[in-house]
Amino acid sequence: MQVSADRADSVAVQSRETGRPPRRLIRPSAVPKVIGTACALVGLIDVAAGVFPRFRHSRMHVMAGVFPGAVTSLAAATSVVTGILMLLLAHALKRGKRRAWRATVVLLPVSAGAAMVHRHSFGGAAIALGLLGLLVVYREQFTAKADPRTRWRGLAAFLGLSALSLALGLVIVSAHPESVMGDPDWGARLQEVLYGVFGFQGPVSYATDQATDVVGYTLAGLGFLTAFTTAYLALRPAKPIAELTPDDEARLRALLAAHGARDSLGHFALRRDKSVVFSPSGKAAVCYRVVSGVMLASGDPIGDVEAWPGAIERFMAEARAHAWIPAVMGCSETGGEVWTRETGLDALELGDEAIVETAAFTLSGRAMRNVRQMVKRIERAGYECRVRRVAELGDDERALIRRASDAWRGTETERGFSMALGRFGDRADDDCVVATAHDADGALRAIQHYVPWGTDGMSLELMRRDRAADPGLNELLIVAALQSGPEMGIERVSLNFAMFRAALARGERIGAGPVLRGWRGVLVFLSRWFQIESLYKFNAKFQPQWVPRFVVFRATGELPRIGFAAMQAEGFVTLSLPLWPRHRS
């Protein structure tokens, strides 16, 4: 690092002396994206050249006589395999991954050789070797570490490469119509591909030995690529996705005990599928999860506000080391100010959190009429509520509530990240609060789970009910929890987070402009799948205080990717396979 710094200072001094900026072929920070894009194009050309026999240069075919037919056929297969690998490595190159750099340095000379032998193209070889030179010259730009991995990626690679090999194989077999004997149907072509990837001759016959060799070598190469990649990913030592260790959890609980009252989302840092970085002093921490290359933090940093910059610096250093996109979901206004000041990131209002003061809460008044009527109706139907600390539950009741919660979950995937703990009944969470609704026969019909917010507050973490029960149980339990708050020392309760609440509220007011009304219309449409409007209206019933929450991001162009990663983290979109191994509470 010191040598690089001295070299940069020397260049800067020379620049000031001559009055001219130092000349660079490519801006260093843009090198990974430029080379990644170029390698993807080279990969596409290699695949096309290997698959389609007419995709060659019309000149210099005299060189074809220099190489035996088997050599040129093998070069065609090599062109396809290297092209696929280059396409797979392109994204990692754009992120500056060191391992992708090493693999590409090996592949580019092979690509150049295949271009010379198969396509007789000096231009293609020169482009490949030119890219190799750029990779060597700018090798210091490819220092990002590999992402955490699991053996399940071997299965993912097998499925993806098998589908790709099948599709490309059918194209290869169909791309030689002038060389195919007869007119084989699609069943015969599929059989030819399946036999070919295992190295055997299929039912399709070709008029020339060269066409037979090209198809055979290419299909065998695709089969070898699939098998080798799957075996490598499955058999290499697994590096589990980082999770919260018992020591990390103990340190976080100590920070929450001292500073947990500042942020209502603080307790959710104890999710055990998050990783954590601590400030150098250990007085602050940032918890995060990496999803699709996005390093996603939620809420404010934990701990002493004065130590936040140290934890944020560690977070950003980790993001740079792995070429992850840094982002924060749902931080407070104070947190957003610190994040933007310390990192130069931008912030955008994401929505509002509904907070109710228990001492001021009442069912009286016109504004609470609908809630009051619903609660009275449910109570007349024979339902009763119990609000207790989890520590008061026995093992049997904990198990009963856990089973009911799983049974009433609307999806197979457990949803939640920024405002969800992801577990119930753990002995470490005895200070949580659980509210249960029971029918006239005493059967459990609805559950709400609250996590601590300092010593005098709590945040709603889980809200589920039996779909066969009467509607209104959620309102009944929230009212019961708010009314029981003063007796339990709870002064404030954080309810659900309402995304884009301000836009929904302003868009329905009289005098709202066409842009605001149009944006509200989009949100209402999206609410069919993501409960944007319904959560806002549900929270608004309890006349809460609305506290804004923000998303912090690096560049506007990264917002779609950050949003997609957040949807994955929250469980709305499931793309990845289960982690291996996986710690469960």
C-alpha angles and dihedrals in degrees: 000000000000092000091051091048092049091048091050091049090050092052090048092051092049089049093053092048094052094037091230129105116248113269117243127175090215130010102255095230090054095049098092093052093045095048093041091054092045092050090051089054091048089050092052091050091049092050093046092047092051096044102041114050093203093056093095139103113272091216132079095024085145086082089065089079091060093065126057117243093251090056094052091045090052089048089055091053090046090052091057095046095046090045092055091048091049090052091050091049097045096085093048090049090054088055091051096245114177095213092052089052091054093048093047092050087058095043100048095067088048089051090050091051092049090050091054097045101036105030098021086226120154089179094057091047091048092051092050092048091045090055089048089055092050091050090053095045094047097036091128088069091064104069103117115129124237119270120253109274143195135198090251087078087072090063091045090051091048093052094044097045092043091055091045092048091049093050094045091044092056090049091049094050091047094045094073102061093146091055100043118101110230124339109294116198124235092265091058091046091051090050089049090055094046091049092043098055087057092049100255131123113253132206095276115097126203130210096227134042091229093059089047091051094046093051094041096048092044095050091045089050091053090050092049092048091051094046096044095046092047093048093047094050094043098045102039115101108279118240104198121222106268114258136179109286122213089251092051090048092051091051092048092050089053091052091047091050089057101035107012095112092070098071127034090208095053097101091057088070085079092073104128095220091067130090124219140210120197129209116253089258092048090232095113138031142187119214120204148157127218112230122175092337094313118119097215121194123181131209123351125319113276120246139017112007091221089060095048095095091059093052092045090051090053090048093052092045090054090049091051093047092057098031090241123157108247117223139157124208123203102359120160125250091262091048091049091052092052094045094050093043095049099040108024090239123142129242132214128188108252103181143293136286117223113228125181126195106222095209092056096042117111138158091219123104137051094277091062096044097109094048091045093052093047093050092048091050093050092047091051088054088065102259121143133188133222121196115190145148113264088239088069093061122095123225093260094052092046090053091046093052092045092052092047091049092053092045093051095047108120096216137037090240120075105237127212141072115160096038103023132086094199097218142064134206099017111154089233089062099054091124091065120104125234125195117195132186121211130190126230090279092052095251117148110250107162140019137198124182124198128192124209121272101194115304098307105038143055138199126219108246107165133022119176137148141181107270090217092059125092117280116253099055092116091055090046093053094047091051090048092050092048093048092048092049099090092051090053095045093255113144101169136026127199113213129188123323114247113210116217091358093155092055092048093048096045094041093061095049122102112265096028111152126242093258093053092044090049092050090049089051090055091050092049089051092050089049088076087077107019106037093233098146096033093056091049093051092044092053092044090062091074095053095237132179109257114226116187122236126197143208116223117207142165103228135006091236089062095056095090091052092046091049092050091048090050090052089052092048092049090050099246091117123035117193107139128079120245115287121254118245104013128190115218129184 
